[in-house]
Amino acid sequence: MVEKAYRPDYRRVVVRTSDGETIQGSINIASKERVSDIFTKQENPFIVMKDVYFRENRLDTLIVNKTFIVWAEPLD
């Protein structure tokens, strides 16, 4: 039996946090079907965002607590 090789599948999203911050970046949905699955079907309380634009800065990685996300919008 051959296992399927893991391949990341990054999607661009914008999220707004409860303190009014807007964060744009990429999230890996490789094991999920849709971007919304990351927010609704995953038990992990955090999302990892790559290539992030936050407060007029570019960050490689940002870890966001899903509890503080008010809305999310896929850009792809």
PyMOL commands that set and color helices and strands:
alter all, ss='L'
color gray80, all
select helices_A, chain A and resi 35-40+66-68
alter helices_A, ss='H'
color red, helices_A
select strands_A, chain A and resi 10-17+22-28+46-54+57-65+69-74
alter strands_A, ss='S'
color yellow, strands_A
deselect
rebuild
show_as cartoon
